Amino acid sequence: MKLLLTESAVVTCDHVVGVAPMKASRGFVTIEGSPVLRRPDPAGRPIAGCPNVGPTLKPCTSTLPMATGASDFVTIAGAPVCLEDTSGLTDGTPPGMVKYKVRDAGQALVRAGE
């Protein structure tokens, strides 16, 4: 059982200090006042502070679609909720190699199956 993600989750790129603030597309299900995320909420979020900078490097500036982390059992308005193992690629270099991941789920009370 894994924790559900909320808007309070801390999601970072592989470069650790690049942070992507989360925004829930539906706000009617909350945990401790923070809306629960569902697929595809983590995608398309801006990343700020990525240190991957250089002449041939592109810093991570956006999250791409989720690769893992959607519940197989729990949904909100027909879309699976996001779990603490949510991850996917960023638009940083090298292309197709840099991931984003959850550092903190934003809550510690509610868990769901995968």
CYANA upper distance limits for C-alpha pairs under 8 A (distance plus 0.5 A):
  1 MET  CA    111 ARG  CA      6.14
  1 MET  CA    112 ALA  CA      5.74
  1 MET  CA    113 GLY  CA      5.46
  1 MET  CA    114 GLU  CA      7.63
  2 LYS  CA     83 LEU  CA      6.50
  2 LYS  CA     84 GLU  CA      6.52
  2 LYS  CA     85 ASP  CA      8.19
  2 LYS  CA    111 ARG  CA      5.46
  2 LYS  CA    112 ALA  CA      6.02
  2 LYS  CA    113 GLY  CA      6.99
  2 LYS  CA    114 GLU  CA      7.99
  3 LEU  CA     83 LEU  CA      6.12
  3 LEU  CA     84 GLU  CA      5.81
  3 LEU  CA    105 ALA  CA      7.05
  3 LEU  CA    107 GLN  CA      8.02
  3 LEU  CA    108 ALA  CA      7.20
  3 LEU  CA    109 LEU  CA      7.98
  3 LEU  CA    110 VAL  CA      6.27
  3 LEU  CA    111 ARG  CA      4.69
  3 LEU  CA    112 ALA  CA      6.90
  4 LEU  CA     36 VAL  CA      7.56
  4 LEU  CA     37 LEU  CA      8.17
  4 LEU  CA     81 VAL  CA      7.39
  4 LEU  CA     82 CYS  CA      6.38
  4 LEU  CA     83 LEU  CA      5.05
  4 LEU  CA     84 GLU  CA      6.57
  4 LEU  CA    105 ALA  CA      7.15
  4 LEU  CA    107 GLN  CA      8.08
  4 LEU  CA    110 VAL  CA      6.67
  4 LEU  CA    111 ARG  CA      6.19
  4 LEU  CA    112 ALA  CA      7.15
  5 LEU  CA      9 ALA  CA      6.48
  5 LEU  CA     36 VAL  CA      6.36
  5 LEU  CA     37 LEU  CA      6.09
  5 LEU  CA     81 VAL  CA      8.18
  5 LEU  CA     82 CYS  CA      6.08
  5 LEU  CA     83 LEU  CA      6.01
  5 LEU  CA     84 GLU  CA      6.55
  5 LEU  CA    105 ALA  CA      5.31
  5 LEU  CA    106 GLY  CA      6.61
  5 LEU  CA    107 GLN  CA      7.64
  6 THR  CA     22 MET  CA      8.27
  6 THR  CA     24 ALA  CA      8.06
  6 THR  CA     30 THR  CA      8.14
  6 THR  CA     31 ILE  CA      7.78
  6 THR  CA     34 SER  CA      6.30
  6 THR  CA     35 PRO  CA      5.93
  6 THR  CA     36 VAL  CA      4.70
  6 THR  CA     37 LEU  CA      5.74
  6 THR  CA    105 ALA  CA      7.06
  6 THR  CA    106 GLY  CA      5.94
  6 THR  CA    107 GLN  CA      7.41
  7 GLU  CA     21 PRO  CA      8.05
  7 GLU  CA     22 MET  CA      5.49
  7 GLU  CA     23 LYS  CA      5.94
  7 GLU  CA     24 ALA  CA      6.63
  7 GLU  CA     34 SER  CA      6.30
  7 GLU  CA     35 PRO  CA      6.22
  7 GLU  CA     36 VAL  CA      6.94
  7 GLU  CA     37 LEU  CA      7.03
  7 GLU  CA    106 GLY  CA      7.40
  8 SER  CA     22 MET  CA      7.59
  8 SER  CA     34 SER  CA      6.92
  8 SER  CA    105 ALA  CA      7.78
  8 SER  CA    106 GLY  CA      4.87
  8 SER  CA    107 GLN  CA      7.96
  9 ALA  CA     21 PRO  CA      8.22
  9 ALA  CA     22 MET  CA      7.31
  9 ALA  CA    102 VAL  CA      7.64
  9 ALA  CA    103 ARG  CA      8.07
  9 ALA  CA    104 ASP  CA      5.86
  9 ALA  CA    105 ALA  CA      5.00
  9 ALA  CA    106 GLY  CA      4.32
  9 ALA  CA    107 GLN  CA      7.98
 10 VAL  CA     19 VAL  CA      7.56
 10 VAL  CA     20 ALA  CA      7.82
 10 VAL  CA     21 PRO  CA      7.51
 10 VAL  CA     22 MET  CA      8.33
 10 VAL  CA    102 VAL  CA      6.47
 10 VAL  CA    103 ARG  CA      5.89
 10 VAL  CA    104 ASP  CA      5.45
 10 VAL  CA    105 ALA  CA      7.08
 10 VAL  CA    106 GLY  CA      7.21
 11 VAL  CA     19 VAL  CA      6.29
 11 VAL  CA     20 ALA  CA      5.96
 11 VAL  CA     21 PRO  CA      7.43
 11 VAL  CA     22 MET  CA      8.11
 11 VAL  CA    100 TYR  CA      7.18
 11 VAL  CA    101 LYS  CA      6.05
 11 VAL  CA    102 VAL  CA      4.94
 11 VAL  CA    103 ARG  CA      6.19
 11 VAL  CA    104 ASP  CA      7.63
 12 THR  CA     16 VAL  CA      6.21
 12 THR  CA     17 VAL  CA      7.10
 12 THR  CA     18 GLY  CA      5.84
 12 THR  CA     19 VAL  CA      4.95
 12 THR  CA     20 ALA  CA      6.46
 12 THR  CA     47 ILE  CA      8.26
 12 THR  CA    100 TYR  CA      5.90
 12 THR  CA    101 LYS  CA      6.16
 12 THR  CA    102 VAL  CA      6.94
 12 THR  CA    103 ARG  CA      7.23
 13 CYS  CA     17 VAL  CA      7.73
 13 CYS  CA     18 GLY  CA      5.88
 13 CYS  CA     19 VAL  CA      7.12
 13 CYS  CA     20 ALA  CA      8.32
 13 CYS  CA     47 ILE  CA      8.21
 13 CYS  CA     50 CYS  CA      7.84
 13 CYS  CA     60 CYS  CA      7.50
 13 CYS  CA     90 THR  CA      7.63
 13 CYS  CA     98 VAL  CA      7.63
 13 CYS  CA     99 LYS  CA      6.26
 13 CYS  CA    100 TYR  CA      4.58
 13 CYS  CA    101 LYS  CA      6.88
 14 ASP  CA     18 GLY  CA      8.41
 14 ASP  CA     98 VAL  CA      6.55
 14 ASP  CA     99 LYS  CA      6.06
 14 ASP  CA    100 TYR  CA      6.36
 14 ASP  CA    101 LYS  CA      7.85
 15 HIS  CA     50 CYS  CA      6.91
 15 HIS  CA     51 PRO  CA      7.32
 15 HIS  CA     52 ASN  CA      7.50
 16 VAL  CA     50 CYS  CA      8.20
 17 VAL  CA     49 GLY  CA      6.55
 17 VAL  CA     50 CYS  CA      6.38
 17 VAL  CA     51 PRO  CA      7.69
 18 GLY  CA     47 ILE  CA      6.33
 18 GLY  CA     48 ALA  CA      5.81
 18 GLY  CA     49 GLY  CA      4.94
 18 GLY  CA     50 CYS  CA      4.39
 18 GLY  CA     51 PRO  CA      7.57
 18 GLY  CA     60 CYS  CA      7.75
 19 VAL  CA     47 ILE  CA      5.74
 19 VAL  CA     48 ALA  CA      5.93
 19 VAL  CA     49 GLY  CA      7.02
 19 VAL  CA     50 CYS  CA      7.92
 20 ALA  CA     45 ARG  CA      6.49
 20 ALA  CA     46 PRO  CA      6.07
 20 ALA  CA     47 ILE  CA      4.80
 20 ALA  CA     48 ALA  CA      6.94
 20 ALA  CA     62 SER  CA      8.18
 20 ALA  CA     63 THR  CA      8.07
 21 PRO  CA     45 ARG  CA      7.36
 21 PRO  CA     46 PRO  CA      7.69
 21 PRO  CA     47 ILE  CA      7.88
 22 MET  CA     41 ASP  CA      7.87
 22 MET  CA     42 PRO  CA      6.84
 22 MET  CA     45 ARG  CA      7.27
 23 LYS  CA     37 LEU  CA      7.89
 23 LYS  CA     41 ASP  CA      7.07
 23 LYS  CA     42 PRO  CA      8.09
 23 LYS  CA     45 ARG  CA      8.49
 24 ALA  CA     35 PRO  CA      6.57
 24 ALA  CA     36 VAL  CA      6.93
 24 ALA  CA     37 LEU  CA      5.53
 24 ALA  CA     38 ARG  CA      7.62
 24 ALA  CA     41 ASP  CA      6.32
 25 SER  CA     37 LEU  CA      7.88
 25 SER  CA     38 ARG  CA      8.15
 25 SER  CA     41 ASP  CA      6.77
 26 ARG  CA     35 PRO  CA      7.78
 26 ARG  CA     36 VAL  CA      8.34
 26 ARG  CA     37 LEU  CA      8.32
 27 GLY  CA     35 PRO  CA      5.48
 27 GLY  CA     36 VAL  CA      7.67
 28 PHE  CA     35 PRO  CA      7.40
 29 VAL  CA     35 PRO  CA      6.20
 29 VAL  CA     36 VAL  CA      6.44
 29 VAL  CA     76 ILE  CA      8.24
 30 THR  CA     34 SER  CA      5.53
 30 THR  CA     35 PRO  CA      4.65
 30 THR  CA     36 VAL  CA      5.94
 31 ILE  CA     35 PRO  CA      6.96
 31 ILE  CA     36 VAL  CA      7.29
 31 ILE  CA    107 GLN  CA      7.68
 31 ILE  CA    109 LEU  CA      8.41
 31 ILE  CA    110 VAL  CA      8.23
 32 GLU  CA    107 GLN  CA      8.08
 36 VAL  CA     81 VAL  CA      7.77
 36 VAL  CA     82 CYS  CA      8.39
 37 LEU  CA     41 ASP  CA      6.44
 37 LEU  CA     42 PRO  CA      8.09
 37 LEU  CA     81 VAL  CA      6.41
 37 LEU  CA     82 CYS  CA      6.10
 38 ARG  CA     42 PRO  CA      8.44
 38 ARG  CA     70 ALA  CA      8.06
 38 ARG  CA     75 THR  CA      8.02
 38 ARG  CA     76 ILE  CA      7.41
 38 ARG  CA     79 ALA  CA      6.59
 38 ARG  CA     80 PRO  CA      6.01
 38 ARG  CA     81 VAL  CA      4.46
 38 ARG  CA     82 CYS  CA      5.46
 39 ARG  CA     66 MET  CA      8.11
 39 ARG  CA     70 ALA  CA      7.11
 39 ARG  CA     79 ALA  CA      6.40
 39 ARG  CA     80 PRO  CA      6.18
 39 ARG  CA     81 VAL  CA      6.64
 39 ARG  CA     82 CYS  CA      6.71
 40 PRO  CA     65 PRO  CA      7.37
 40 PRO  CA     66 MET  CA      7.41
 42 PRO  CA     63 THR  CA      7.49
 42 PRO  CA     64 LEU  CA      8.47
 42 PRO  CA     65 PRO  CA      7.78
 42 PRO  CA     66 MET  CA      7.36
 43 ALA  CA     62 SER  CA      8.46
 43 ALA  CA     63 THR  CA      5.68
 43 ALA  CA     64 LEU  CA      5.43
 43 ALA  CA     65 PRO  CA      5.14
 43 ALA  CA     66 MET  CA      6.80
 44 GLY  CA     62 SER  CA      6.32
 44 GLY  CA     63 THR  CA      5.53
 44 GLY  CA     64 LEU  CA      6.20
 44 GLY  CA     65 PRO  CA      7.74
 45 ARG  CA     62 SER  CA      5.97
 45 ARG  CA     63 THR  CA      5.82
 45 ARG  CA     64 LEU  CA      8.46
 46 PRO  CA     61 THR  CA      6.07
 46 PRO  CA     62 SER  CA      4.96
 46 PRO  CA     63 THR  CA      7.10
 47 ILE  CA     60 CYS  CA      6.77
 47 ILE  CA     61 THR  CA      5.01
 47 ILE  CA     62 SER  CA      5.64
 47 ILE  CA     63 THR  CA      7.54
 48 ALA  CA     60 CYS  CA      8.40
 48 ALA  CA     61 THR  CA      6.96
 50 CYS  CA     59 PRO  CA      6.10
 50 CYS  CA     60 CYS  CA      6.24
 50 CYS  CA     61 THR  CA      7.89
 51 PRO  CA     59 PRO  CA      7.00
 52 ASN  CA     57 LEU  CA      6.93
 52 ASN  CA     58 LYS  CA      6.95
 52 ASN  CA     59 PRO  CA      5.08
 52 ASN  CA     60 CYS  CA      7.66
 52 ASN  CA     92 GLY  CA      8.33
 52 ASN  CA     93 THR  CA      8.47
 53 VAL  CA     57 LEU  CA      5.90
 53 VAL  CA     58 LYS  CA      6.48
 53 VAL  CA     59 PRO  CA      6.03
 54 GLY  CA     58 LYS  CA      7.72
 57 LEU  CA     92 GLY  CA      8.23
 57 LEU  CA     93 THR  CA      6.27
 57 LEU  CA     94 PRO  CA      8.02
 58 LYS  CA     92 GLY  CA      5.74
 58 LYS  CA     93 THR  CA      5.74
 58 LYS  CA     94 PRO  CA      8.44
 59 PRO  CA     91 ASP  CA      8.34
 59 PRO  CA     92 GLY  CA      5.49
 59 PRO  CA     93 THR  CA      7.27
 60 CYS  CA     90 THR  CA      6.41
 60 CYS  CA     91 ASP  CA      5.99
 60 CYS  CA     92 GLY  CA      4.48
 60 CYS  CA     93 THR  CA      7.89
 61 THR  CA     90 THR  CA      7.87
 61 THR  CA     91 ASP  CA      6.93
 61 THR  CA     92 GLY  CA      7.33
 62 SER  CA     90 THR  CA      6.25
 62 SER  CA     91 ASP  CA      6.26
 62 SER  CA     92 GLY  CA      8.45
 63 THR  CA     88 GLY  CA      7.77
 63 THR  CA     89 LEU  CA      6.86
 63 THR  CA     90 THR  CA      5.04
 63 THR  CA     91 ASP  CA      7.10
 63 THR  CA    100 TYR  CA      7.43
 64 LEU  CA     88 GLY  CA      6.82
 64 LEU  CA     89 LEU  CA      5.92
 64 LEU  CA     90 THR  CA      5.83
 64 LEU  CA     91 ASP  CA      7.34
 65 PRO  CA     88 GLY  CA      6.60
 65 PRO  CA     89 LEU  CA      7.66
 66 MET  CA     86 THR  CA      7.34
 66 MET  CA     87 SER  CA      6.22
 66 MET  CA     88 GLY  CA      5.04
 66 MET  CA     89 LEU  CA      7.98
 67 ALA  CA     86 THR  CA      7.94
 67 ALA  CA     87 SER  CA      6.31
 67 ALA  CA     88 GLY  CA      5.16
 67 ALA  CA     89 LEU  CA      8.09
 68 THR  CA     85 ASP  CA      7.34
 68 THR  CA     86 THR  CA      5.68
 68 THR  CA     87 SER  CA      5.90
 68 THR  CA     88 GLY  CA      7.23
 69 GLY  CA     82 CYS  CA      6.14
 69 GLY  CA     83 LEU  CA      5.53
 69 GLY  CA     84 GLU  CA      7.24
 69 GLY  CA     85 ASP  CA      5.41
 69 GLY  CA     86 THR  CA      4.17
 69 GLY  CA     87 SER  CA      6.93
 69 GLY  CA    114 GLU  CA      8.17
 70 ALA  CA     80 PRO  CA      6.10
 70 ALA  CA     81 VAL  CA      6.28
 70 ALA  CA     82 CYS  CA      5.24
 70 ALA  CA     83 LEU  CA      6.45
 70 ALA  CA     86 THR  CA      7.36
 70 ALA  CA    114 GLU  CA      7.33
 71 SER  CA     75 THR  CA      7.92
 71 SER  CA     80 PRO  CA      5.86
 71 SER  CA     81 VAL  CA      6.08
 71 SER  CA     82 CYS  CA      6.78
 71 SER  CA     83 LEU  CA      7.01
 71 SER  CA    112 ALA  CA      7.63
 71 SER  CA    113 GLY  CA      6.63
 71 SER  CA    114 GLU  CA      4.76
 72 ASP  CA     80 PRO  CA      7.23
 72 ASP  CA    113 GLY  CA      7.39
 72 ASP  CA    114 GLU  CA      5.39
 73 PHE  CA     80 PRO  CA      7.89
 73 PHE  CA    112 ALA  CA      8.12
 73 PHE  CA    113 GLY  CA      6.64
 73 PHE  CA    114 GLU  CA      6.92
 74 VAL  CA     80 PRO  CA      6.31
 74 VAL  CA     81 VAL  CA      6.54
 74 VAL  CA    112 ALA  CA      7.35
 74 VAL  CA    113 GLY  CA      7.87
 75 THR  CA     79 ALA  CA      5.52
 75 THR  CA     80 PRO  CA      4.63
 75 THR  CA     81 VAL  CA      5.84
 76 ILE  CA     80 PRO  CA      6.85
 76 ILE  CA     81 VAL  CA      6.98
 82 CYS  CA     86 THR  CA      6.84
 83 LEU  CA    105 ALA  CA      8.25
 83 LEU  CA    112 ALA  CA      8.15
 83 LEU  CA    114 GLU  CA      8.35
 84 GLU  CA    102 VAL  CA      6.66
 84 GLU  CA    104 ASP  CA      8.05
 84 GLU  CA    105 ALA  CA      6.02
 85 ASP  CA    101 LYS  CA      7.71
 85 ASP  CA    102 VAL  CA      7.07
 86 THR  CA    101 LYS  CA      6.69
 86 THR  CA    102 VAL  CA      6.87
 87 SER  CA     99 LYS  CA      7.22
 87 SER  CA    100 TYR  CA      5.95
 87 SER  CA    101 LYS  CA      5.15
 87 SER  CA    102 VAL  CA      7.53
 88 GLY  CA     99 LYS  CA      5.89
 88 GLY  CA    100 TYR  CA      6.07
 88 GLY  CA    101 LYS  CA      7.61
 89 LEU  CA     96 GLY  CA      6.97
 89 LEU  CA     97 MET  CA      7.47
 89 LEU  CA     98 VAL  CA      6.19
 89 LEU  CA     99 LYS  CA      4.62
 89 LEU  CA    100 TYR  CA      6.38
 90 THR  CA     96 GLY  CA      8.19
 90 THR  CA     98 VAL  CA      6.26
 90 THR  CA     99 LYS  CA      5.96
 90 THR  CA    100 TYR  CA      6.72
 91 ASP  CA     95 PRO  CA      7.15
 91 ASP  CA     96 GLY  CA      8.30
 91 ASP  CA     98 VAL  CA      8.12
 92 GLY  CA     98 VAL  CA      6.74
 93 THR  CA     97 MET  CA      7.69
 93 THR  CA     98 VAL  CA      7.22
 94 PRO  CA     98 VAL  CA      7.23
